Amino acid sequence: MTSSIGQSIEILCNEQGLDRDMVIEAMKEAVKAAARKQFRGHDKTGEGIQVDWNNEEGMIEISRKRLWFTTLRIHQKNCRLRKLRS
């Protein structure tokens, strides 16, 4: 099943003679830039934002990696400190 955005890309590429992969990459970069602005407070660099093209469904998928391991490391250090103090 192809979404309307997938169909629009196909039509654009056919009518304008554009490379489909190049159009998808440009679109992914534009979506990533918008997501960076949206999540600016959570992810200063935007490195945790992942944008992928789902070829089967003709959709863009956006995900954001969370840095949970930092909390885990702090917890482990606190546990070590407690052991040393007892």
C-alpha positions in Angstrom: 0.0 0.0 0.0 1.4 3.4 -1.0 0.4 6.6 0.8 -0.5 9.8 -0.9 3.0 11.1 -0.2 4.5 8.1 -1.9 2.3 8.5 -4.9 3.1 12.2 -5.0 6.9 11.4 -5.1 6.3 9.0 -7.9 4.3 11.5 -9.9 6.9 14.3 -9.3 9.8 12.1 -10.3 8.0 10.9 -13.5 6.9 14.4 -14.6 10.1 16.2 -13.8 12.5 13.4 -14.6 14.0 13.5 -11.0 15.9 10.7 -9.3 13.5 9.1 -6.8 16.2 8.3 -4.2 17.5 11.9 -4.4 14.0 13.3 -3.8 13.5 10.9 -0.8 16.9 11.9 0.7 16.1 15.6 0.4 12.7 15.0 2.0 14.3 13.1 4.9 16.8 15.9 5.5 14.0 18.5 5.5 11.9 16.4 8.0 15.0 15.8 10.2 15.6 19.6 10.3 12.0 20.2 11.3 12.2 17.5 14.0 15.4 19.0 15.3 13.6 22.3 15.8 10.6 20.5 17.4 12.8 18.6 19.9 15.4 21.3 20.4 14.8 21.3 24.2 15.3 17.5 24.5 18.1 16.9 21.9 20.5 19.9 21.4 22.5 18.3 18.5 19.7 16.4 16.8 22.0 13.4 16.7 19.3 11.2 18.4 16.7 11.9 15.7 16.4 9.2 13.1 14.4 9.7 9.9 13.8 6.7 7.6 11.7 6.0 4.4 9.4 3.0 4.6 9.3 1.8 1.0 6.5 -0.7 1.5 4.1 1.9 2.9 5.5 5.0 1.2 5.9 6.9 4.5 8.5 8.7 6.4 9.2 7.3 9.9 10.7 9.5 12.6 12.2 8.2 15.8 14.2 9.8 18.6 16.8 7.9 20.6 16.7 8.6 24.3 19.8 8.6 26.5 18.6 6.4 29.3 22.1 4.9 29.9 23.3 8.2 31.5 20.7 7.7 34.3 21.8 4.1 34.6 25.4 5.0 35.1 24.5 7.6 37.7 22.5 5.0 39.5 25.4 2.5 39.4 27.8 5.2 40.9 25.3 5.9 43.7 25.1 2.2 44.5 28.9 2.0 44.6 29.1 5.0 46.9 26.5 3.5 49.3 28.5 0.2 49.4 31.7 2.2 50.2 30.0 4.2 52.9 28.6 1.1 54.7 
